[in-house]
Amino acid sequence: MNPFASSAALDMQGQFSTQDTHMYSVILPTYNERKNLPIIVWLLAKMFADNQLAWEIIVVDDGSPDGTQEIARQLATTYGEDKIILKPRAGKLGLGTAYIHGLNFVRGDFVIIMDADFSHHPKFIPQFIQQQKAHNFDIVTGTRYRSSAVPSLVNAKPGGVHGWDLKRKLVSRGANFLAATVLNPGVSDLTGSFRLYKRSVLQHIISVTQSKGYVFQMEMMVRAKALGYTVGEVPITFVDRLYGESKLGADEIVSYGKGVWGLFVGV
């Protein structure tokens, strides 16, 4: 019997008599997210307030021409400059380096990475925190491809994807199957980008991660496992972006295949 699935264990998960005194820092990489940014910030702010959590959002914008940075400045005026911190860069320098850049400015002891396009709903973050607290995980990752949390978690619902056509679903499933078969990382969703890290753990993993772009997410999880860090999983529902176009293209798919091989040889 799985001890984490017992009634006693499930009842205890996330049940603490003291208030959460941690600060949670969200790193949001953006490029042309003018329409999405106010929505995701409002949802994050409401979620943190409802759960009485200390928070900040680091917006790392790669020189968006659509006015994303101006929206971020307006949001900082609305929510407070200690809550919304804009840290722009000169141009499109890649997803991985956006996290590295944002990490230089976080104050929280936990860091959440997620997409700014509303693909990742903040409603799952309390479950990430609950899972981390219950088992003192170094990392909690969202997964689209599990029906239950690992270990078991009360109220977790099956993960899934909404808004993708069959081709996109097959590409994602195939990419994860390839990586799982070749690398055996013990994580069901390597290509996902919705995760909670202990700050010190993220700093360590990023310091040894070599990939850029979308392969960066996969390498971070593979290296986390190789370094002995503990990882929990929480099912999430992924919804395709509200506004704008997906930035995943053929070059990223080819790069992913090369990245799997590189990690197989080098890690």
N, C-alpha and C positions, 0 to 999 in steps of 0.2 A: 504493500500500500504506500502510496506517495504521502509522506508526513505533512507536506505543505497543503494537501487537499483535505485533510481531516477537518471536522467541524470546528474543533477548537482553534486550529491554525487559521482557518478562514475567518472566524469571528475576531481574531486578534489583529488581523492585517490592517495596518493603518490606524488602529485605535490607540491613541495616546492621550494622556491627561494633560500634557503641557502643550502650549501653543508652539507652532513651528517658528523657530527663530532664525532660520536660514534665509538668505537672499537668493533669488532665482534670476539669473541673467539670460535673456533671450537674444541670440544673435540672428538677425534677419538680413541675409544677403538680398539685394534688390537690383533689378535692372528693368526699367520701364514698368514699374508697379504703382503708378500714381493712383489708379482707381482701386487697387486691392489694398494698399497700405492702410488707409483709414479704417477699413473693415477689420483687418486682422489685428490692428492695434486696439480697437475698441473691444473686440472679443477677448484679447489677452488681458487688458486692463480689468474688464468685468470679472473674468475668471479668477484673477489674482485677488481682487477685492472680495469676491464672494467667499474665497477660501482663506482670507486674512493672511496673505503671503506678501512678503517684501519682494519687490521686483524692479527690473529695469529692462529696457529694450535697446539693443545696440543695432542701429540701422547702418549696414555697410553697403553703400550705393556705388555702383561702378560707372559713374558718369552718365546716368540716364538722361536722354534728351527730352523726355516727356514731362519733366517737372517733378519727378519723384522727390528730389531733395527739398524743393520748396514745400511740398506736402509734409515731409518729415519735420521741417522747421516749424510749420504751423501746429503740428501735433505736439511738438516739444513745448510750444507756448500754451497749449490746451492742458496737457497732462503734467507739465513740469520738465525743466531741462535735466533734472536728476532722474527722470523716468524714461524719456526718449532722448537717446544720444546718437546724433548723426555723425558718422565717421566715414566720409566719402573717399573714393579713390579716383584717380585720373581717367581710368578707362576700364574695359572689360578684361580683368586679370585672372578670372577663373574662380570657381566655387570654393575650392580648397584654400586658396590664399585669402579669400574673403573671411573664412573662419579664423585663419591665423591672424589677420588684421583685427578682426573684432575682439578676439581673445585678449589682445593687448589692453583693452579698455574696460573689461568686465570687472565688477566689484563683488559679484555673488560667489558663494562657495559651491553653487551648482549652476551648470550652464545648459541651456536648452537650445538645440539647433533645429530649425524647421524652415519650411518654405513660406514666403510672404504672399503667395498667390491664392491663399485660402484652401490649398490642397490638403493641408494639415489643420484640423480643427483643434483649437485650444482646449476643448472640453475633455480631451484625453490626458492632458497634463496632470490633473489631480490623481489619475490612476497611475501614471508614471511615478509620481512622488510617493504614493501609497505603496507601490511595489518596491521602490528603493528603500523606504523606511522599514518595511517588514523584513527585508533580507539583507539590508546594508549593501546593496549592489553598487558596483562602481559605475555601471552603465545600465540604463533601461532604454530599450529600443522599441519603437512602434513597428508592428508587423502587419502587412496586408494579407498574409498567407497562413495565419493560424486561426483556429476557431476558439481557442482559449488561451489565457495567459500562461506563461511559464516562469516560475511556478504558478499554481492556480491562484486566481484573484477574484474576489466577490464582485459581481456586477459587470465583469468583462464580457463583452459580446463579440461574436465572430468578426474577424477582419474582412476587408473586401475592397474592391475598386469600383468607382462609379464614374461614368462619363468617357471611358476609353473605348475605342473600337477594338475589334477582335485582333487586329494586327498589333496594336500597342500592348494588349494584354499578353499575347504570345511572346513578344519581344521581352517583356519584363519577366514573365515566367521562365522563359528560356535562359535569360541572363542569370537568374537566381539558381536555376537547376545546374547550369554549367559551373558556376562558382561553388555551389554546395558539393558537387561531385568531385571537382578537382581539388578544392581547398579544405573541405570538411570543417567549416568554422563553428558548426553547432548553432548557427543562427539562421532563422527561416527567411529573413528579408534583408539581404546584403545591400540591395540597391536603394533601400529606403533612406530618407534623410530627416527623420523625425525622432530625435533622441535626447535623453537626459544624461548628462555626465557629471561626475564629481569634477570640480574645476581642475584639481591637480592631476587627475587621470587624463583629462582632455589635453592638458598642457604636455604631458609626457607622450601621449600617443601622437599628437600633431608633430612633436619634435622629431619623431623617427619616420613619419609618413612622407613618402616621396612623390606620390601621384598628384595629379592636378585634375580639375574638372570632375566629372561624375564618377570616375574610378576612385576618387579620394574617399568617398563614403565607404566603399567596399574595403579598401585597404585599411582604413581606420579600424574596422571591426575585426578583420583578420589579424591585424597586429595586436589588438586588444586581447584577443584570445591567446595569441602566442606569448604575450607578456604576462599572462596569468590573471588578467582582470576578470571580474565576475560580471555577467550580463543577464539581465532579466528581459522578458518580452511581454508586451501588452498589445493585444489586437487593436487595430485602428481601421477606420474606413477612410480611404483616400478618394477625394473628389477632384476631378479635373478642374483646372484653374477657372475662376469666374471671368476674368478679363485678360486679354493679351494672348500671345501665342506661346506654345511650349518651346523651350530652348533645346530640347533633345533632338539631335539630328544624326545623320549617317556617320559623321566623323566621331561622335561620342560613342556610337555602337561599336565601331571598329576599335576605338581606343579602349573600350571596356574589355573586348576580347584579348587585346594585347596585355591589358592590366592583369587579367586572371592568370595568364601564362607567366608574367613577370613575378607575381606573388607566389605562384607554385614553385618557381625556380629559386626565388630569393628569400622566402620567409620560412 
